[in-house]
Amino acid sequence: MICSLAMSSSLLLSYAVSLVCHGPAMGTAGRMPDYMESRTNFLRHDALYEAEKPYSLRFEPPPNFASSNIKLENHPITVRNIRACQSPPKLTRNGFGIVPFHSRMGYDDFEDDELVKEVYLREAADLLRVLLGANKVQIFEHTVRKQHETFPISTGEAYRWNQPTSIAHVDTTVQWAVDMAAQLNSDQPDITAERIQCVNLWKPIKGPVQDWPLALCDPESVDLNRDLEPCDLVYPDYVVENRQLHWNEEQKWWYCDQQQVDEAWVFLQSDTASTTKPVPHTAFPVEGHVGEARESIEVRALLYYGLSPI
């Protein structure tokens, strides 16, 4: 289902476009951590990608055909706590930030995908439109993730729910987002001339998040030419072009300690305005964690701003 909103709504006033950190200030040990040391996966620098584009097949490949040519390497990362920063990253300045988001959906409601589409996606579209000042918002994908008890070790069986992603990446390329906009709006051939953004909204459905929190990389610490590699995720009837991240010691990572259900990350994935940069992200394990498994929902949306720059 595509959720599209282009008109104003009175219920949006409560969101107030606040970008400040809020919520609990204490970590699991009773003291708010300034940062965490952890590890995550990156695309390896490999000569193969000079001749062959990275890809991953999301279906059973034909005989003698590799399901993926993606080669990963695991690196340590220092992840700074956005709550412990006096001047935390903000959506308007850094391309990502924590915003208040009070959904009418209860925990059990996220079991009902039709209810998610009818209620939550509309709430998310409303929030993004007011927050970023877009003329129109189209949500083209949503994913509920519930961490399996064996994660990150796979059982080899299909899970009911998607699992946290432990590979640093950007969801889309600019061209893929433009192509998606054209596909969703085939009756509006001029829509690709507008400024178009692809934005991700991510929040827990059970809080606080104590393991595998989302980590976001400050795009100003990313070398766009060296660190990002276009990659094809190939499904049976469509292809998603995302960007895999190479490790760079200059990259600066952020997370939100004890993120609650009424707090959402909003972060930019692509923008036809050449001055903006995408926000790589991943999830990371919390050393020594014992407690609730992570459960979250994310939506990916296209935002349209008309023919004039905002």
N, C-alpha and C positions, 0 to 999 in steps of 0.2 A: 504494500500500500504506500502511495506517495501522499504525504501530508503537506498541503500547500496553504499558506496563509499570507494574504497581502493586505488585510484590512486591520484597523485598530481594534483593540479590545480593552474594556475597562479593567479587567482583572490583572492587567499587566502593571498597573501602578504600584503594586506591592513589591515588585522586583527592584525598582528604584535604581537600577544600573549601578549597584554598589559593587566595588571591586576590592574591598578590604577583606583581610583575613578575619574570620570570626570562629566561634565554636570553642571547644575545649582546648586549653593551653598546655595540658600535661600529657606526657608520653606514658607508655605502659609501665614504666618504673616510677611514676610519680613526678618526674622531672622532664620538662620539654627538651628533647634533643635538638641541638643545633644542626646536626647532619647525621647521616648514616653511611656506613661503608658497606657496599654490596657488590654484586657482579651482574652483568647481563650480556646478551649475545649481539654481535655485530657481523656484518658482511665482511668477509676476508678480502683484502686486496689480492687479486689474482689475475694473472695475465689472460686467463680464460675469458674474462669479461671484456677484453679488448676486441675479441672476435665474436663473442656469443653473449647475448643479453641474459641476465639472470631471470630464471623462471621457476614457477612451481605449479604443477598440475594438481588440481583439486578433484581428480577423478582417477580411476584405475587406468594407468597408461597401457598402450599396446605393448606386445612382447618386444623385449630388447630395447625399450625406450625408457630412459631415466625419468622418474617422476619429478625430479628437480636437479638443477645444477648449482643450487645455492650452497656456498661453503661458508660456514660460520666460524667465528672465534670468540672466545669468552674473555671479557676484560673487566677489571675492577672499576667501579665508579663511586665517586663521592656524591651523595645526593643530599642537597641542602633542604632544610625544613622551611617552607614558606611562612610558617607561623612564627618562627624565631627571627625573622628578618624585619628590621624596622622599615625598610623600603622594599617590600616584596614585589616580584614581577606582577605586572598588570596587563590585562588583555589589550588595552589601548596603546600601551607602550612596547610590550614585549611579545605580543601575539598570543599570550596565554595568561590565565589567571583563575582564581577561585571566586565563584559568585554564589550568592544565596539562591536557592531554588526549592521552593516549598510545593511539592506535588500533592495532589489529592489522592494519589495512588498509595495504598497500603502495601505491606510486604507481600501478602498472598496475592494481591492483584496482578503482580508481574508474572504469575503462572498463566494468566489468560492473555494470549497474544492479541485477541480482538480488542480487549479492553486497553491494552498498551497502545494499540493503533488509534483507538477512538479518544482516549483521554490523554495519555502521557505524550504522545507525539504532538498533539495540539498544544499542550502546555510548553513543550520544548520549542516548538516553532514560534510561539508567542514570545517566549523569553529571548530567543536569539534575535528576533526582529527588532524588539525594543532595545535590547542591549547594544546592538551594532548599527541600528538605524537603517536596516535594509527595507527596500520596497516590497520584497517578496521573499518567502522562505519555502524551500521544498526539501523535505526530509526524504531521502531515497533509500536509507538503510538503517536498521536498528538491530542491536545484538544484546541479548542478555547472557551474562557469563556467571557461572556458578562453579567455583573451584572444587574439583573432585578430591576426595580424601587422599588419593595416591599422587596427585599433581606435585611436581612436574614429571613424575615417572608415569609413562603411558601404560595402560592395561592391554593395549592392542585392540580394544573394543571401541565401538562408537559411543560417545557420551551423549546424553540427552542435551546437555548445555555446552556451549562453547567454553573454552578454558582461557585463563589469562594468557596474554601474549608476552613472550620473554625475548623477543627479537626487536631491536631498535629500528624504527621505520617511520615513514610518513605515509598517510593513507592514500594519497593521490598525487598525480602530477597535474600541472596546470592544464595541459592539453586534454587529459582524460576528463577533468571536471568540465571543461568547455564542451567536449563531445557528449557527456552525460546531460548537460543542460539542453543541448540541441535535441537529444533523444526524448527527453521529458517534455519538451515544448515544441513538438514538430509543427504545430499550427502557428508558431511565432518565429519565423525564420530570422528575424533581426535580433533575437534575444542574445545571441552570442556576441553582439557588439557591445553589450552592457558590461559593466564591471561585475565580475562573478567571483565569489569566494566559496571555498569548501571549508566547512567548520565542523569540528567534532565537539559534542557535549557528552561528558562522562561523569557518572555519579554512582555511588554505592546504593544498593537497595536494602542493605543491612549494614548497620554501622555499630561502632566505628570500624574503619578498615585497619586491620592489624597485621596482615600479611599480603604480600604481592601488591602493594600500592602502586599507583601509576606514577611513573617518573617522566618528567618533561624536560627537554633540552632547550636551553635558551638559544634561539636561532642566531643571535649575534655571536655565539661561540662556535658556530658551524661554518666550515668552509664549503660553500655551495658547490664549487667546482670539483673539489677533491673528496668530500665526505659523503655525498649523496649519489646513489646509483639507481636509475630507473629499472624496474623489475615487473615482469608480467605474472599475475596470478590468474591461471587459466582454468576456468570452469567449463562445464560441458557446452554451455550456450552463450558465454560471454567472457570477456577478459577485463580484469582490473589492472591498471598500471599504477603501481605505487612506487615508493622510493625507499631503498634499503640504506642504512647508515653504516659507513665505515667508522671505526673508532679513531678518535683524535684526542690526545691528552688535554687539549685546550677546551674541550666541551664541558659546559657547566649544566649540571642536572639539578632538578628541584622535585620535591614531593610535598604532600600535605599530611602532617602527622595526625593520626586518629581522625581521618576524614569521616564526616557524618553524612547521613542520608539527605540532609537539607543543604549540602554543599556540593557544587558541581564544578568540575574543570571545564572551561571553554577554551579551545585552542585552534588556531588557524592551520589548515593543511595545504591550501593553495589559494592563489589570488591572481587574477589577471592584471592587477596593478603591479608593475615591475619592482616597486620599491619595498614590497613586503616579502618576508621570508617564512617558510613553513616551519612548524614545530615538530621535531622528531620526538617519539615517545616509546616507552616500553613499560613492562612491569618488573619488579625486582623482589627477591625473597628477603624477608626480615630475619636476621640470624637469631636463633633461639626462640622463634615465635611458637607459642602454644595458645591456642584459642580458636575463635571462629574463622572459618574459611571465608575467602573473599567472594562477595556476590555483587555484581554491578550491572549497569546498563549503559550503553553508549548509543548515540545517534549521529549519523553523518548527514549533513545538510548542505544544500546549495543556497547561497544568499545572493540576491540581485539588487543592484543599486541604480538602475537606469543608465541612460547614456551620459549623464553628467557625473563627474567625479564627486565623491562625498567629501 
